[in-house]
């Protein structure tokens, strides 16, 4: 099993779209890139998706390969396969971490999520997301808080893991 991304952080974005990746995230990218060797730049795929997606989802090479394998298993010519290919192949940007530990986000991707001078990184298991800080706080953080507010004060979300199949 590959390593997982953990944590969240804020990073400055310069006028050329360069943003530092958290060091712990870089280690996961390296460990999850089968072609990476010491001194190389690890590769990743940024999926920006359709008009409903207001963040960038960054996949390790292992994670995107898993998605690709599942897409390839769908019947050729099926609407599901065509749409998933469009979302994960067409609306994505393959890239690598530069020698200083930064990503260069093209203007198209920055404009899509209205990213200006600060990016918010948050781990999502075998992917991580890049958000405009204000968008994350307004949309995702509020969803989490609403969900938690509906639960009793002494509720432990770990109970959901007891229902996981295949253990």
C-alpha positions in Angstrom: 0.0 0.0 0.0 1.3 3.4 -0.9 1.8 6.3 1.6 -1.0 8.7 2.2 -1.1 12.5 2.3 -1.8 14.0 5.7 -2.4 17.5 6.9 -3.2 20.9 5.5 -1.3 24.1 4.9 -1.3 27.5 3.2 1.3 28.6 0.7 2.0 31.7 -1.3 1.5 31.7 -5.1 3.8 34.0 -7.0 2.9 35.9 -10.2 4.2 33.0 -12.4 2.0 30.5 -10.7 4.7 28.8 -8.7 3.7 27.4 -5.3 5.7 25.3 -2.8 4.3 21.9 -2.1 4.4 20.8 1.6 7.5 18.7 2.2 5.6 15.8 3.5 3.4 15.8 0.3 6.6 15.7 -1.8 7.8 12.6 0.0 4.4 10.8 -0.8 4.7 11.9 -4.5 8.2 10.5 -4.6 7.2 7.2 -3.0 4.2 6.9 -5.3 6.0 7.5 -8.6 7.4 4.2 -9.9 9.9 6.1 -12.1 11.2 8.4 -9.4 14.9 8.1 -8.4 16.9 10.2 -6.0 17.6 13.6 -7.7 14.6 13.3 -10.0 11.4 15.4 -9.9 8.4 13.3 -9.0 5.5 13.4 -11.4 1.8 13.9 -10.7 -1.4 14.6 -12.5 -3.6 17.5 -11.6 -7.3 16.9 -12.5 -9.2 20.2 -12.8 -12.5 18.7 -14.0 -15.6 20.3 -15.2 -17.3 23.6 -14.3 -18.6 22.2 -11.0 -15.2 21.5 -9.6 -13.7 24.5 -7.8 -10.4 23.0 -6.7 -7.5 21.1 -8.2 -7.2 17.4 -7.3 -3.5 16.2 -7.4 -3.0 12.5 -8.0 0.1 10.5 -7.4 1.2 8.4 -10.4 0.0 5.3 -8.5 -3.4 6.8 -7.8 -4.0 8.0 -11.3 -2.9 4.6 -12.7 -5.6 3.0 -10.4 -8.2 5.3 -11.8 -7.0 4.7 -15.4 -7.2 0.9 -14.8 -10.8 1.2 -13.7 -11.7 3.4 -16.6 -10.1 0.9 -19.0 -12.3 -1.9 -17.5 -15.5 -0.1 -18.6 -17.0 -1.1 -21.9 -15.4 0.7 -24.8 -17.9 3.2 -26.2 -20.0 3.3 -23.1 -21.1 6.8 -21.9 -19.5 6.2 -18.5 -16.1 5.4 -20.0 -16.3 8.4 -22.4 -17.3 10.8 -19.6 -14.6 9.5 -17.2 -12.0 9.7 -19.9 -13.0 13.3 -20.5 -12.8 14.2 -16.8 -9.6 12.3 -15.9 -7.7 12.3 -19.2 -8.9 15.4 -21.0 -9.5 17.8 -18.1 -6.1 17.1 -16.4 -2.6 18.4 -16.4 0.4 16.1 -16.1 3.3 17.8 -14.4 6.2 17.3 -12.0 7.6 19.0 -9.0 10.4 21.4 -9.8 13.9 21.1 -8.3 13.0 23.6 -5.6 9.9 21.7 -4.5 7.3 23.8 -6.3 4.5 23.2 -8.7 4.0 25.6 -11.6 0.2 26.1 -12.0 -0.7 27.3 -15.5 -2.8 30.4 -15.7 -5.8 28.3 -17.0 -5.8 26.3 -13.8 -5.4 29.3 -11.5 -8.2 31.1 -13.3 -10.5 28.1 -13.1 -10.4 28.1 -9.2 -9.8 31.9 -9.0 -6.5 31.3 -7.3 -4.4 34.5 -6.7 -1.8 35.0 -4.0 -2.4 32.1 -1.6 -3.2 28.4 -2.0 -4.7 26.1 0.5 -3.5 22.5 0.4 -5.4 19.7 2.1 -4.7 16.0 2.1 -7.3 13.5 0.8 -5.7 10.1 1.2 -3.9 9.2 -2.0 -4.6 12.6 -3.5 -4.4 16.2 -2.2 -6.4 19.2 -3.2 -5.4 22.8 -3.9 -8.1 25.4 -3.1 -8.4 29.1 -3.0 -8.5 29.6 0.8 -11.7 31.6 0.8 -13.5 29.0 -1.4 -12.5 26.2 0.9 -13.6 28.0 4.0 -16.9 29.0 2.5 -17.8 25.7 1.0 -16.0 22.7 2.4 -15.2 23.8 5.9 -18.8 24.8 6.4 -20.1 21.4 5.2 -17.8 19.6 7.7 -19.0 21.9 10.5 -22.6 21.4 9.6 -22.2 17.6 9.5 -20.4 17.6 12.9 -23.0 19.9 14.4 -25.8 17.4 13.6 -24.0 14.7 15.6 -24.1 14.3 19.4 -21.2 16.0 21.3 -19.9 12.6 22.4 -20.1 11.0 18.9 -17.0 9.4 17.6 -16.8 9.3 13.7 -14.6 6.2 13.9 -17.7 4.1 14.4 -18.3 4.5 10.6 -15.2 2.4 10.0 -16.9 -0.6 11.7 -19.2 -0.8 8.6 -16.4 -1.1 6.1 -16.6 -4.3 4.0 -13.6 -6.5 3.2 -11.9 -6.3 6.5 
